[in-house]
């Protein structure tokens, strides 16, 4: 998952256009981008889109961002969209791994009702949107085999904290939000799921987007969410390993394999240990590659 694009669930036009934008995942949104009185119609629009788009060859993965568990809207969202067999659900404002387990129970019932394979519907969690949630980022490890990724959010967290803003004068996130970002990364890696960076809200500033994406990549994030189709190519470029990176990673992997997977190997006059191997494996995974193909 390099690029994950939010698309309002009540806009047929934007949903249709999003299929060809190059995003790896479309996040059909029933939450923040849809007004309360528009949610019933948005559910039907989203379900119709999922049913039709699911038949397209080469389509992106289709996730639905439902409304948070404490809103009273989640069940109506799932009732509408699960019959269309989305690839996954994005859970916003999650407090801990217990919320994932709660959602899992709901999904299992819907899968059984609609003849879907048990566990087929994956989950991505927005895990930092309240102050309480930041203290629980270590609880997602082992929460569910359905869990595919953790991401973080600054806007709702800012509202919860009562912050006047979430960025400093130079455009970087301020301390509380940088902490939430970094803990989300740790929580995702600890849970062995994809760490996904949050949105860059200024969709006209491609240089700013690229800089933030490169910093996220450097720190260990494997993808980034987008709020506009124009952001997708930049995100895909940043999070796609170059041919040279892939070739080097493959050589490292093969060197360890040929030596019987020891603790240390020599390659091109350099001594490489197990962390080098782990980084190489992650590069190959990001490239959608396997060492043997």
N, C-alpha and C positions, 0 to 999 in steps of 0.2 A: 504494500500500500504506500505508494509515493504521494499521490495527490488524491484528496477527498474533497469533493465539491458540494457545498450546500446549495440546494435548489428549493425554492418555496413550493410546498405541496399543493398550493391552490392555483398555480399558474401552469396551465396546459402548455402554453407556448414555451416557457422557460424549461419545462421538463423535457419537451421534445428536442429542443435545441441542445440540451445538455448531453444527449446521447453521443454526440459527435465531437465533443470538446477535448477528448483525450484523457479525461480523468480516469483513474483506476477504480474509484468508488464514487457513486452518486449518493449523497445524503439527502433523501427526500424529507423535507422539513415540515413537521406538523406542530413544531413548538414556537420558537420566538418569532419567526417570520410570518406567522399566521395569526390574525386577530381572533379573539375568543369566539365572536359570533360567526366567523368564517370557518371554524374548524370542522363542523359537520360536512360542509361541501368539500373542504380540502381533503378529508379522509376518502371521500368517494373519488375525487380526482386522482389522488395518489394511488388508490387501489387499481383504478382503470389503467393508469400509466404502468404500474408494476406488472400487471397482467399482460399488457401488450409488449412492453420492453423486454420482459423475461424471455420472449421467444426469439429475440434478435441474436444472431451469431456474432461473436466477438464483442458483445456488450460489456460495459463496466459492471462491477458488482453493485448491487442495488440494496442500500440500507435505508431504513426509515428512522429519523429522529422523532421519537414519540415524546409526549409530554411527561414530565417528571412524575414519579410514583405518588407524591403527596398532593398532586393537583386534582385527583379524581377524574382525569381525562385519559389515563393510560389504557384502561380496559377498552374504552370506545375506540381508541386508536388501533389497538391490536385486533379488535373484532373486525374492523374495516380492512386492514392491510394483510393480515396473516392468510386470508384466503387466496391472496395473490402470490404467496410463497416468496417473500423478499429473502435476499441472501443474509440479511442481518438487521439488527435493531441497534440504534444508538440510544443509550440511556443518559439523559442529562441530569445534572444535579444529584448524582449518586453520592451517598454519604460514606458507604463502605462496601466491602465484599458481600455483606448481607443483602444489600439492594440487588446485586447481581443474582444472588440465589433466589430472591423474591421474583425477579423477572424471569429467571429460568423456569420456575414452576408454572408461571403463566404461559410461557412459550411451549412447554411440553404439552399442556392441555390443547392449545391451538394446533400444534403439529398433529396430535392424535385425531382431532376433530376433522382436519382437512387432508388426512392421508399423507402427511409429510414424514420424512424420516426423522426419528427421534434424535434431537441434537443438531439438526441441519441448519437451524437459524443461529448465526453467530451474534456476538454482542461486542460493541465498542462503547466504552464508558467515558463520559466527560466527568473527570474525577476531582476537580478543584474549584467548584463553583460556589462553595460556602466555606466559611472558616472551619467548621467542624470537619468537613471532608478532608482537609489537608492533614489532619492528625491521623487519618485512617488509610493513607496511601500504601501502607504495607499489608493491608488486609485482603488484597486482591489475589495474592498468590494462593493457588489451590481453590479459589472460589467456584470455578466452573470450567469444564472443558470447552464451553461455548465461547469463553472470553477470547477475543481476537486482538484487542488493543485498548490502550489507555491514552486519553488526550486530556488537555487542560484548557481552562477558559479564564480569561482575565476580566471580562466585562461584568458577568454576574458576581464574581468574587469581589470586584470593586464596589458594586452596589451593596453586597453583604457587609463589607468592611466599613462602608461609609467613606470611602476614599474620594478625594477630589479628582483624582485621575490615576492612571496606572502606568504612565510613562514619565520619564524625566525629560528635561529640556532638550537633551541630545537624541531623544527618540527611543532610548532603551527602556525596558521595563524597570520600574522602581523595585526596591528591596522585597516587599512582601510578595510581589508577583513573580519575581525571579526565583524566590524560594519555592513557590508553588510549582513553577515550571520544572525546576530541578528535582524536586521530590516526586513529581509525576514521572519523570524519566527513570528515577531509581525504582519507583513502584512498578512500572511496566516491565523493566528488565528483571526485577525480582520475581514477577509473575510469569516471565517467559512469554510475553506478548509484545506486540508492536508498540513502541513509543511514538506517538504522533504529536507533532507540534501544533499549536493553536493557529488561528487565522491571523493574517496581517490585514488590518481593516482598511487601509488606504489602498484601494484596488487600482489607483492610477500610478502609484509609486512603485514601479517595477525594480528600480535599483534598491529601494528599501526592502522590498520583498526578497530579492536575491540575497542581500546581505544577511537578513534574518534567517533565511533558509540555510545558508551556508554555515552560519553559527550553530544552528540546530543540528545539522549533519555532523559537524565537527564534534559536538558534544555526545552524539549517539542516537539522536532521533532518526527514524527511518522514513518519515513522511511528514506532510504538513497539510492542514486543511485550507481550503480556498473558499472565498465568498463570491468570486466572479470568474467566469470561464477564462478571461484573459490571464489570470494568475496561473492556470494549470500548466502551460508550457514551461514557465520558469521553474515551477516546483518539480516537474518531471525531469528537467535538465539537471537540476541540482542533485536530486536524489537518485539519479541513474549513474552507476559507476561507469567510468570511462573504459574503453577497451584495454588501455594500459593497466588500469587498476585491476580489472578482471583477470588479465593475463598473469600479473604478478601474484594475485591471490591464488590462482589455480596452481602456479608453480610452488608456492609455499605449501599448499594442501598436498600436492603430489610428493613434495620432498619429505614431508612427515610420514606419508603413507608408505613411500618406498623404504624408509628407514625403520619401519615397524612402529611408527607413532611413539618415538622416544620423547624425553623431556626437552631436548635441544637438538637442532640440526644446523648444519652449515649450508649457506646458499649464497653464491656470489661473494664469498669472502666475509659474510656477515653471520654471526651466531643468532639464531632465532629460537625463542622458547615458546611455551604453550600459549601465552597471550597473543603472540603473532599469529599462531594458527587460528585462534578463536576469532580474531579480527578478519582473517582471510575468509573464514567460513561465513561470517556475517556479510562480507562484500559479495560473495557468491550468492548468498540467499537474496540480497537486495537486487542482484542482477537477474533473479529468476533462473539461476543457473545451478547445475549440480556438477560436482567435480568430475564425475565420470562420463559426462556426455560430450 
